Amino acid sequence: MKRNLESGRHRIAWGLAGVFLTALIMGPGPGSMLVDGSATAPNFWFGVPVLYLWLVFWLLVMSGCVVTAARCLWQDEE
């Protein structure tokens, strides 16, 4: 049973690492260039610049990864 638990944790850890690294790259990296308009005419969604919403979204994704890891993976075994 313990081996199954460790295998599941290992898979979750790699999945969270992959999602976190994707968010780390897509937030300020090439993703920001995909959603942002030109400097003279930036895109807006609901009155908010799209670039701001894009970065907030990826920040929430990264925060979700950290909270999930803290609650599921970084617990002491007693």
Backbone as a ProteinNet text record, in pm:
[ID]
protein_1_A
[PRIMARY]
MKRNLESGRHRIAWGLAGVFLTALIMGPGPGSMLVDGSATAPNFWFGVPVLYLWLVFWLLVMSGCVVTAARCLWQDEE
[TERTIARY]
82.5	0	86.7	195.8	282	347.4	380.8	442	343.2	216.4	113.7	100.5	104.1	93.1	211.5	331.4	450.3	446.9	397.5	387.2	289.4	177.3	80	134.5	206.6	266.8	372.6	448	551.9	489.7	381.6	313.6	252.2	191.8	134.9	244.9	358	469.1	520.4	537.9	584.1	480.1	352.4	246.5	243.7	254.1	255.5	378.9	492.6	614.2	598.1	537.1	514.2	420.7	311.9	216.8	283.3	360.6	427	527.5	607.4	705.4	638.5	528.1	453.1	401	346.9	296.7	410	524.6	639.5	687.3	678.3	720.7	612.4	488.5	380.3	341.3	358.6	319.6	392.4	520	593.5	659	656.1	729.1	649.2	651	588.4	437	374.8	230	186.3	266.3	230.1	232.8	319.2	323.5	205.8	149.1	33.4	-92.8	-111.4	-236.8	-232.6	-114.7	-105	-111.4	-178.1	-183.1	-55.7	-62.7	54	65.1	177.4	197.8	102.6	61.7	-27.3	-173.8	-208	-347.1	-352.8	-335.2	-340.1	-481.6	-489.4	-619.5	-676.7	-809.2	-878.2	-989	-1005.7	-1119.6	-1189.6	-1316	-1396.8	-1334.2	-1269.8	-1210.6	-1074.7	-1020	-890.1	-792.8	-670.2	-573.2	-554.5	-552.9	-543.1	-413.4	-306.1	-177.9	-185.4	-252.7	-270	-349.5	-460.1	-540.1	-461.6	-382.1	-299.6	-201.4	-134.2	-36.6	-103.5	-218.1	-290.8	-336.9	-382.7	-424.5	-309.3	-192.8	-79	-27.7	-38.8	-4.1	-95.7	-223.8	-318.9	-289.2	-248	-210.8	-90.4	12	130.6	98.1	12.6	-27.7	-105.2	-189	-263.1	-170.7	-64.5	33.9	101.7	139.9	207.9	114	-9.8	-106.1	-136.5	-153.3	-178.4	-60.8	59.8	178.3	188.1	158.2	166.3	63.9	-54.6	-158.9	-148.8	-92.7	-91.9	45.7	150.7	282.9	379.1	372.2	470.5	423.4	362.3	313.6	407.8	423	504.8	433	507.3	453.7	477.6	372.4	388.3	329.1
-120	0	126.1	121.9	239.1	267.4	161.4	180	246.8	207.4	270.4	418.4	451.2	590.1	671.7	616.5	686.3	703.3	601.9	611	721.3	730.4	835.5	973	986.1	1115.3	1155.2	1057.8	1084.5	1135.8	1075	1116.9	1256.5	1282.9	1415.6	1521	1487.6	1582.8	1620.5	1521.2	1550.2	1630.5	1599	1674.8	1820.2	1842.2	1979.1	2055	1986.2	2051.4	2091.8	2005.1	2037.6	2155.6	2156.7	2268.3	2397.5	2390.6	2509.3	2565.3	2478.5	2525.5	2582.7	2522.9	2577.1	2717.3	2733.7	2864.5	2964.9	2919.2	3008	3058.4	2974.3	3014.3	3096.6	3053.8	3120	3255.3	3275.1	3402.4	3520.9	3536.5	3651.7	3625.3	3503.9	3466.1	3484.1	3382.5	3395.3	3411	3363.6	3377.5	3521.5	3604	3745.1	3816.1	3770.3	3830.7	3786.2	3670.2	3620.9	3700.2	3740	3803.9	3954.9	4013.3	4158.7	4215	4328.2	4397	4476.8	4574.5	4659.3	4762.6	4830.9	4932	5049.9	5076.1	5189.4	5153.1	5024.1	4981.5	4848.9	4853.8	4728.9	4671.6	4541	4474.1	4488.4	4499.8	4509.5	4405.4	4341	4252.3	4307.2	4338.3	4390	4514.5	4594.9	4719	4703.3	4582.2	4556.7	4513.7	4563.1	4519.2	4366.9	4307.1	4162	4110	4184.5	4140.8	4125.5	4217.4	4208.7	4083.3	4057.2	3937.9	3810.3	3810.6	3695.5	3662.7	3764	3742.3	3700.8	3757.6	3718.4	3572.8	3531.4	3393	3297.2	3323.7	3232.9	3239.3	3354.5	3363	3273.1	3271.8	3184.6	3037.2	3003.5	2865.3	2823.9	2909.1	2877	2868	2958	2953.5	2826.1	2784.8	2660.7	2539.6	2540.5	2431.7	2427.1	2542.1	2547.3	2503.4	2549.9	2511.4	2362.3	2308.6	2164.9	2083.6	2125.1	2054	2063.2	2177.8	2194.5	2107.4	2096.1	2018.7	1869.2	1829.6	1687.4	1621.7	1694.7	1632.7	1665	1783.8	1827.3	1805.9	1693.6	1661.8	1562.1	1574.7	1480	1346.9	1241.2	1105.9	1065.8	1039.2	996.7	863.2
0	0	0	77.8	84.5	-51	-124.5	-256.1	-352.4	-346.2	-429.4	-397	-268.6	-225.8	-277	-265.7	-314	-466	-537.2	-682.7	-723.2	-652.1	-680.5	-651.3	-540.9	-506.8	-609.2	-654.7	-753.2	-883	-924.7	-1047.8	-1031.9	-916.5	-891.1	-888.3	-827.5	-818.5	-957.6	-1044.7	-1180.7	-1258.6	-1239.2	-1306.3	-1262.5	-1130.8	-1079.3	-1127.2	-1132.3	-1182.1	-1328.6	-1407.7	-1548.2	-1566.4	-1490.3	-1498.8	-1452.2	-1343.4	-1290.6	-1391.1	-1451.7	-1549.5	-1674.4	-1716	-1829.5	-1796.4	-1676.1	-1634.5	-1622.8	-1574.8	-1561.1	-1697.1	-1798.2	-1932.8	-2002.2	-1992.5	-2066.7	-2008.2	-1878.7	-1817.3	-1877.9	-1847.1	-1900.8	-2035.3	-2082.8	-2204.3	-2331.4	-2418	-2549.6	-2543.8	-2438.1	-2426.7	-2417.2	-2349.7	-2336.6	-2471.4	-2559.8	-2692.9	-2779.4	-2747.8	-2822.7	-2791.8	-2666.9	-2628.2	-2633.6	-2621.4	-2617.1	-2758.1	-2769.1	-2898.3	-2919	-3001.4	-3024.9	-2912.8	-2908.4	-2804.8	-2822.3	-2944.6	-2969.2	-2950	-2962.2	-2946.7	-2869.6	-2736.5	-2658.7	-2654.1	-2640.1	-2631.5	-2490.7	-2483.8	-2356	-2350.3	-2233.3	-2206.3	-2083.9	-2098.2	-1987.3	-1925.3	-2006.2	-1958.4	-1892.2	-1891.6	-1829	-1939.2	-1934.7	-2036.7	-2033.5	-2150	-2162	-2101.8	-2117.6	-2063	-1911.4	-1845.2	-1700	-1663	-1731.6	-1704.1	-1731.9	-1837.7	-1873.4	-1759.8	-1709.6	-1603.6	-1473.3	-1442.8	-1321.6	-1331.8	-1449.5	-1468.9	-1440.4	-1498.4	-1477.9	-1334.8	-1269.7	-1128.2	-1045.5	-1076.9	-1005.9	-1032.2	-1154.4	-1185.6	-1101.8	-1095.7	-1016.3	-867.4	-819.6	-679.3	-648.7	-741.2	-723.6	-715.7	-794.4	-788.2	-652.7	-601.3	-471.1	-360	-362	-257.5	-265.1	-384.9	-400.3	-348.8	-381.6	-332.7	-180.9	-125.1	19.8	92.5	37.2	104.7	78.8	-34.9	-70.9	-62.8	-93.8	-106.8	6.9	61.1	159.4	301.1	326.9	461.6	528	658.9	734.4	746.6	728.9	747.6	892.7	964.4	1104.7	1126.9
[MASK]
++++++++++++++++++++++++++++++++++++++++++++++++++++++++++++++++++++++++++++++

